Amino acid sequence: MLGETYELVTEDYRYIAEQVSHHPPITAFAQEGKGYTILGFLDTKSKFGFGGGKGQMVIEAFGYVDYVFDQYENEMISFGRPKIYANNIVLGTLTVEYEGELKAINNRTG
């Protein structure tokens, strides 16, 4: 359901997520713990095929996840997401592969 919120809160940890779009499905989230905050969103496109007759799912993730650590004032590190391949979904041993670069960018220093 659009606008549905999920929340997990303990004394040391808080995670809140909300589905902000239904088509395409996009979820925004915030996570806080002792000394850090993570902000981001999940926006993916997936394709399923029978790559080699055993089943393959390709997942493309978009956007960045931002990490802020309290001990480093005014610093935010952003990570992109690589393409994910899940192989042998139907037959064989499931394997997961990542393709592409995983870039980490310090937003203050570049």
MARBA-3410 file (N, C-alpha, C, O; in Angstrom, 1 decimal):
110
0.8,-1.2,0.0,0.0,0.0,0.0,0.9,1.2,0.0,1.8,1.3,0.8 ~ 0.6,2.2,-0.9,1.4,3.4,-0.9,1.3,4.2,0.4,0.2,4.3,0.9 ~ 2.4,4.6,0.8,2.4,5.4,2.1,2.5,4.5,3.3,2.5,5.0,4.4 ~ 2.6,3.2,3.1,2.7,2.3,4.2,4.0,2.4,4.9,5.1,2.5,4.2 ~ 4.0,2.6,6.2,5.3,2.8,6.9,5.6,1.6,7.8,4.8,1.0,8.4
6.9,1.3,7.8,7.5,0.2,8.6,8.4,0.9,9.6,9.3,1.7,9.2 ~ 8.3,0.5,10.8,9.2,1.1,11.8,9.7,0.1,12.8,8.9,-0.7,13.3 ~ 11.0,0.1,13.1,11.6,-0.8,14.1,12.4,0.1,15.0,13.4,0.8,14.5 ~ 12.1,0.1,16.3,12.8,1.0,17.2,13.2,0.2,18.4,12.4,-0.5,19.0 ~ 14.5,0.3,18.8,14.9,-0.2,20.1,15.7,0.9,20.8,15.7,2.1,20.3
16.2,0.6,21.9,16.9,1.7,22.7,18.2,2.2,21.9,18.5,3.4,22.1 ~ 18.8,1.3,21.1,20.1,1.7,20.4,19.9,1.8,18.9,20.9,2.1,18.3 ~ 18.7,1.7,18.4,18.6,1.5,17.0,17.2,2.0,16.5,16.2,1.8,17.2 ~ 17.2,2.6,15.4,15.8,3.0,14.8,15.9,2.9,13.3,16.9,3.4,12.7 ~ 14.9,2.2,12.7,14.8,2.0,11.3,13.4,2.4,10.9,12.4,1.8,11.4
13.3,3.3,9.9,11.9,3.7,9.4,12.0,3.6,7.9,12.9,4.1,7.3 ~ 11.0,3.0,7.3,10.9,2.9,5.8,9.4,3.2,5.4,8.5,2.8,6.1 ~ 9.3,3.8,4.2,8.0,4.0,3.7,8.0,3.9,2.2,8.9,4.3,1.5 ~ 7.0,3.2,1.7,6.9,3.0,0.2,6.3,4.4,-0.3,5.2,4.7,0.0 ~ 7.1,5.0,-1.1,6.8,6.4,-1.6,6.2,6.3,-3.0,5.7,7.4,-3.5
6.4,5.2,-3.7,5.8,5.0,-5.1,5.4,3.6,-5.2,6.1,2.7,-4.8 ~ 4.3,3.4,-5.9,3.9,2.0,-6.2,4.3,1.5,-7.5,4.8,0.3,-7.6 ~ 4.2,2.3,-8.6,4.7,1.9,-9.9,5.6,3.0,-10.4,5.1,4.0,-10.9 ~ 6.9,2.8,-10.4,7.7,1.7,-9.9,7.7,1.7,-8.4,7.6,2.7,-7.8 ~ 7.9,0.5,-7.8,8.0,0.4,-6.3,9.3,1.1,-5.8,10.4,0.6,-6.2
9.2,2.1,-5.0,10.3,2.8,-4.5,10.1,3.0,-3.0,9.0,3.4,-2.5 ~ 11.1,2.6,-2.2,11.0,2.7,-0.7,12.1,3.6,-0.2,13.2,3.5,-0.6 ~ 11.7,4.6,0.6,12.7,5.5,1.2,12.9,5.0,2.6,12.0,4.5,3.2 ~ 14.1,5.2,3.1,14.4,4.7,4.5,15.4,5.6,5.2,16.2,6.3,4.6 ~ 15.3,5.5,6.5,16.3,6.1,7.4,16.6,5.2,8.5,15.7,4.5,9.1
17.9,5.1,8.8,18.4,4.2,9.9,19.3,5.0,10.8,20.2,5.6,10.3 ~ 19.1,4.9,12.1,20.0,5.6,13.0,20.5,4.6,14.1,19.7,3.7,14.5 ~ 21.7,4.7,14.5,22.3,3.9,15.5,23.2,4.8,16.3,23.3,6.0,16.1 ~ 23.9,4.2,17.2,24.9,5.0,18.0,26.1,5.4,17.1,26.9,4.6,16.6 ~ 26.1,6.7,16.8,27.2,7.3,16.1,27.1,7.3,14.6,28.0,7.7,13.9
25.9,6.9,14.0,25.8,6.9,12.6,24.3,7.1,12.2,23.4,6.9,12.9 ~ 24.1,7.6,10.9,22.8,7.7,10.3,23.0,7.2,8.8,24.0,7.5,8.2 ~ 22.0,6.5,8.3,22.0,6.0,6.9,20.7,6.5,6.3,19.6,6.2,6.9 ~ 20.7,7.1,5.2,19.5,7.6,4.5,19.6,7.1,3.1,20.7,7.0,2.5 ~ 18.5,6.7,2.5,18.5,6.2,1.1,17.1,5.8,0.6,16.1,6.0,1.3
17.1,5.2,-0.6,15.9,4.7,-1.1,16.2,3.5,-2.0,17.3,3.3,-2.5 ~ 15.3,2.6,-2.1,15.4,1.4,-2.9,14.5,1.5,-4.1,13.3,1.6,-4.0 ~ 15.1,1.6,-5.3,14.5,1.7,-6.5,15.2,0.7,-7.5,16.3,1.0,-7.9 ~ 14.5,-0.3,-7.8,15.1,-1.4,-8.6,14.2,-1.8,-9.8,13.0,-1.6,-9.8 ~ 14.9,-2.3,-10.8,14.2,-2.9,-11.9,14.8,-4.3,-12.0,16.0,-4.5,-12.0
13.9,-5.3,-12.2,14.4,-6.7,-12.3,13.8,-7.4,-13.5,12.7,-7.0,-14.0 ~ 14.6,-8.3,-14.1,14.2,-9.1,-15.2,14.5,-10.6,-14.9,15.5,-10.9,-14.3 ~ 13.6,-11.4,-15.3,13.8,-12.9,-15.1,13.9,-13.5,-16.4,13.1,-13.2,-17.3 ~ 14.8,-14.4,-16.6,15.0,-15.2,-17.8,15.5,-16.6,-17.5,15.8,-16.9,-16.3 ~ 15.6,-17.4,-18.5,16.1,-18.7,-18.3,17.6,-18.8,-18.8,17.9,-19.8,-19.4
18.4,-17.9,-18.4,19.8,-17.8,-18.8,20.5,-19.2,-18.6,20.8,-19.6,-17.5 ~ 20.7,-19.9,-19.7,21.3,-21.2,-19.6,20.3,-22.3,-19.3,20.8,-23.4,-19.0 ~ 19.0,-22.0,-19.2,18.0,-23.0,-18.9,17.9,-23.2,-17.4,17.1,-24.1,-17.0 ~ 18.6,-22.5,-16.5,18.5,-22.7,-15.1,17.8,-21.6,-14.3,17.6,-21.7,-13.1 ~ 17.5,-20.5,-15.0,16.8,-19.4,-14.4,17.8,-18.4,-13.9,18.8,-18.7,-13.2
17.6,-17.1,-14.3,18.4,-16.0,-13.9,17.6,-14.8,-13.7,16.7,-14.5,-14.5 ~ 17.9,-14.1,-12.6,17.2,-12.8,-12.3,18.3,-11.7,-12.3,19.4,-11.9,-11.7 ~ 18.1,-10.6,-13.1,19.0,-9.5,-13.1,18.3,-8.3,-12.4,17.2,-8.0,-12.7 ~ 19.0,-7.8,-11.4,18.4,-6.7,-10.6,19.3,-5.4,-10.8,20.5,-5.5,-10.5 ~ 18.7,-4.4,-11.3,19.4,-3.1,-11.4,18.9,-2.2,-10.3,17.7,-1.9,-10.2
19.8,-1.7,-9.5,19.4,-0.8,-8.4,19.9,0.6,-8.7,21.0,0.8,-9.3 ~ 19.1,1.6,-8.4,19.4,3.0,-8.8,19.5,3.8,-7.5,19.0,3.5,-6.5 ~ 20.2,4.9,-7.7,20.3,5.9,-6.6,21.5,5.6,-5.7,22.4,4.8,-6.0 ~ 21.6,6.3,-4.6,22.7,6.2,-3.7,22.2,6.0,-2.3,21.0,6.3,-2.0 ~ 23.0,5.5,-1.4,22.7,5.4,0.0,23.8,6.3,0.7,25.0,6.1,0.4
23.3,7.1,1.6,24.1,8.1,2.2,24.4,7.7,3.7,23.5,7.4,4.4 ~ 25.7,7.7,4.0,26.2,7.3,5.4,26.7,8.6,6.0,27.6,9.3,5.5 ~ 26.3,8.9,7.3,26.8,10.0,8.0,27.3,9.4,9.4,26.5,8.8,10.1 ~ 28.6,9.7,9.7,29.1,9.2,11.0,29.4,10.4,11.9,30.0,11.4,11.5 ~ 28.8,10.4,13.1,28.9,11.5,14.0,30.3,11.9,14.3,30.5,13.1,14.5
31.3,11.0,14.3,32.6,11.4,14.7,33.3,12.2,13.6,34.3,12.9,13.9 ~ 32.8,12.2,12.4,33.4,13.0,11.3,32.4,14.1,10.9,31.5,13.9,10.1 ~ 32.5,15.2,11.5,31.6,16.3,11.4,31.5,16.8,9.9,32.5,16.9,9.3 ~ 30.3,17.0,9.4,30.0,17.5,8.1,30.5,16.6,7.0,30.8,17.1,5.9 ~ 30.6,15.3,7.2,31.0,14.3,6.2,29.8,13.4,5.9,29.2,12.8,6.8
29.6,13.2,4.6,28.6,12.3,4.2,29.2,11.4,3.1,29.7,12.0,2.1 ~ 29.2,10.1,3.2,29.7,9.2,2.2,28.5,8.6,1.4,27.6,8.0,2.1 ~ 28.5,8.7,0.1,27.4,8.1,-0.7,27.9,7.0,-1.5,29.0,7.0,-2.1 ~ 27.1,5.9,-1.5,27.5,4.7,-2.2,26.4,4.4,-3.3,25.2,4.5,-3.0 ~ 26.9,4.1,-4.5,26.0,3.6,-5.5,25.7,2.1,-5.4,26.2,1.5,-4.4
25.0,1.6,-6.3,24.7,0.1,-6.2,25.1,-0.6,-7.5,24.7,0.0,-8.6 ~ 25.8,-1.7,-7.5,26.1,-2.4,-8.7,24.9,-3.3,-9.2,23.9,-3.5,-8.4 ~ 25.0,-3.8,-10.4,24.0,-4.7,-10.9,24.2,-6.0,-10.3,25.3,-6.5,-10.0 ~ 23.1,-6.7,-9.9,23.1,-8.0,-9.3,22.5,-9.1,-10.2,21.5,-8.9,-10.8 ~ 23.2,-10.2,-10.3,22.7,-11.4,-11.0,22.5,-12.5,-10.0,23.5,-12.9,-9.4
21.3,-13.1,-10.0,21.0,-14.3,-9.2,20.9,-15.4,-10.3,20.0,-15.4,-11.1 ~ 21.8,-16.4,-10.2,21.9,-17.5,-11.2,21.4,-18.8,-10.6,21.4,-19.0,-9.4 ~ 20.9,-19.7,-11.5,20.4,-21.0,-11.1,19.3,-21.0,-10.1,19.2,-21.7,-9.2 ~ 18.3,-20.1,-10.4,17.1,-19.9,-9.6,16.3,-21.2,-9.6,15.7,-21.6,-8.6 ~ 16.1,-21.8,-10.8,15.2,-22.9,-11.0,16.0,-24.2,-10.7,15.5,-25.1,-10.0
17.2,-24.4,-11.3,17.9,-25.6,-11.2,19.4,-25.3,-10.8,19.9,-24.3,-11.1 ~ 20.0,-26.2,-10.0,21.4,-26.0,-9.6,21.5,-25.3,-8.3,20.6,-25.0,-7.6 ~ 22.7,-24.9,-8.0,23.1,-24.2,-6.8,23.0,-22.7,-7.1,23.6,-22.1,-8.0 ~ 22.2,-22.0,-6.3,22.0,-20.6,-6.4,23.3,-19.8,-6.2,24.0,-20.1,-5.2 ~ 23.7,-19.0,-7.1,24.8,-18.1,-6.9,24.4,-16.7,-7.2,23.5,-16.4,-8.0
25.1,-15.7,-6.6,24.8,-14.3,-6.7,26.1,-13.6,-7.2,27.2,-13.9,-6.6 ~ 26.0,-12.8,-8.2,27.2,-12.1,-8.7,26.9,-10.6,-8.8,25.7,-10.2,-9.0 ~ 27.9,-9.8,-8.7,27.7,-8.4,-8.8,28.5,-7.9,-10.0,29.6,-8.4,-10.2 ~ 28.0,-6.9,-10.7,28.7,-6.4,-11.9,28.8,-4.9,-11.9,27.8,-4.3,-11.5 ~ 29.9,-4.4,-12.2,30.0,-2.9,-12.3,30.8,-2.4,-11.1,31.3,-3.2,-10.3
30.9,-1.1,-11.0,31.6,-0.4,-10.0,30.7,-0.1,-8.8,29.6,0.2,-9.0 ~ 31.3,-0.2,-7.6,30.6,0.3,-6.4,31.4,1.5,-6.0,32.5,1.4,-5.5 ~ 30.8,2.7,-6.3,31.5,3.9,-6.1,31.1,4.5,-4.7,29.9,4.5,-4.3 ~ 32.1,4.9,-4.0,31.9,5.6,-2.7,32.4,7.1,-2.9,33.5,7.3,-3.3 ~ 31.6,8.0,-2.6,31.9,9.4,-2.8,31.8,10.2,-1.5,30.7,10.1,-0.8
32.8,10.9,-1.1,32.8,11.8,0.1,32.2,13.1,-0.5,32.9,13.7,-1.3 ~ 31.0,13.4,-0.1,30.3,14.6,-0.6,31.0,15.9,-0.3,30.8,16.9,-0.9 ~ 31.8,16.0,0.8,32.5,17.2,1.1,33.8,17.4,0.4,34.1,18.5,-0.1 ~ 34.5,16.3,0.2,35.9,16.4,-0.5,35.9,15.9,-1.9,36.8,16.2,-2.6 ~ 34.8,15.2,-2.3,34.7,14.7,-3.7,35.5,13.4,-3.8,35.6,12.8,-4.9
END
